[in-house]
Amino acid sequence: MRLKKILGIDVGGSGIKGAIVNAKTGEMLTERYRIPTPARATPENVSDVITEIARYYAWDGVIGVGFPAVIQNGIARTAANVDKSFIDFNIEKLISKKTNCPVTVVNDADAAGIAELKFGVGKDEKGVVLLITVGTGIGTVLFSNGEMVTNTELGHLLLNTMTGEQYASDAVRQQLNLSWEEWGKRFNEYLKYMEFLFWPDLIIIGGGVSKNHDKFMSTITVKSKVVMAQLQNNAGMIGAAVSSRRRFKIFGEV
């Protein structure tokens, strides 16, 4: 009997969380389990945490991982908010070896975008859709008529002599002790830049800041329609599970 239950993992700059997901319906089947990201976020340390999460659920099935880097065939090509030793490292192979499970690793923003367009606020949305996750960094995923452009990494485009995430991430808001209004004006500059480049029909805001949208939305002036992600912080886990299901072509009933 084929599976639709997948362990979805979302690796973030401050925490690594997982939950068992029905990758066919997008339903969270368990409460999420979160472990702080190791201070030294090396491949060994991060994969050890993912293994610990798998053990927490006594998991021996398929795993999907959303990871904060450009991912090509399981290999990390960048390392913005994790240790630089990830660059050109096959993290997919290491996690699979440590957990003894089939594993798919994808870019974390791509995972969140997949979830939102399949199950969330972007469902059945046509045209150009840009999803932006805002937390420790800024992740992005771009869709055109439902087709995803992978590994866009638009949070690293230069804005006011620094990258977008150095200027307008939630980590920057906290580090500089900015009010939500002050931060919102910065974030609006970033959104205006994205609008200038892509003219999206819809912008979806995800990540931790989406829970506080009422505190900064008054500062947003772009012409594109802007909405908050429906799945919020669960999107990465759900999308990672969906990606793994697609890859291993897992269909049917549990």
Secondary structure as GFF3:
##gff-version 3
##sequence-region A 1 254
A	DSSP	beta_strand	5	11	.	.	.	ID=ss1
A	DSSP	beta_strand	15	22	.	.	.	ID=ss2
A	DSSP	beta_strand	27	28	.	.	.	ID=ss3
A	DSSP	beta_strand	33	36	.	.	.	ID=ss4
A	DSSP	alpha_helix	43	56	.	.	.	ID=ss5
A	DSSP	beta_strand	63	67	.	.	.	ID=ss6
A	DSSP	beta_strand	71	72	.	.	.	ID=ss7
A	DSSP	beta_strand	75	76	.	.	.	ID=ss8
A	DSSP	three_ten_helix	84	86	.	.	.	ID=ss9
A	DSSP	beta_strand	89	90	.	.	.	ID=ss10
A	DSSP	alpha_helix	91	99	.	.	.	ID=ss11
A	DSSP	beta_strand	103	107	.	.	.	ID=ss12
A	DSSP	alpha_helix	108	119	.	.	.	ID=ss13
A	DSSP	beta_strand	128	134	.	.	.	ID=ss14
A	DSSP	beta_strand	138	144	.	.	.	ID=ss15
A	DSSP	beta_strand	147	149	.	.	.	ID=ss16
A	DSSP	three_ten_helix	154	156	.	.	.	ID=ss17
A	DSSP	beta_strand	158	159	.	.	.	ID=ss18
A	DSSP	beta_strand	162	163	.	.	.	ID=ss19
A	DSSP	alpha_helix	164	168	.	.	.	ID=ss20
A	DSSP	alpha_helix	170	175	.	.	.	ID=ss21
A	DSSP	alpha_helix	180	198	.	.	.	ID=ss22
A	DSSP	beta_strand	202	206	.	.	.	ID=ss23
A	DSSP	three_ten_helix	208	215	.	.	.	ID=ss24
A	DSSP	three_ten_helix	217	219	.	.	.	ID=ss25
A	DSSP	beta_strand	225	228	.	.	.	ID=ss26
A	DSSP	three_ten_helix	232	234	.	.	.	ID=ss27
A	DSSP	alpha_helix	235	248	.	.	.	ID=ss28
###
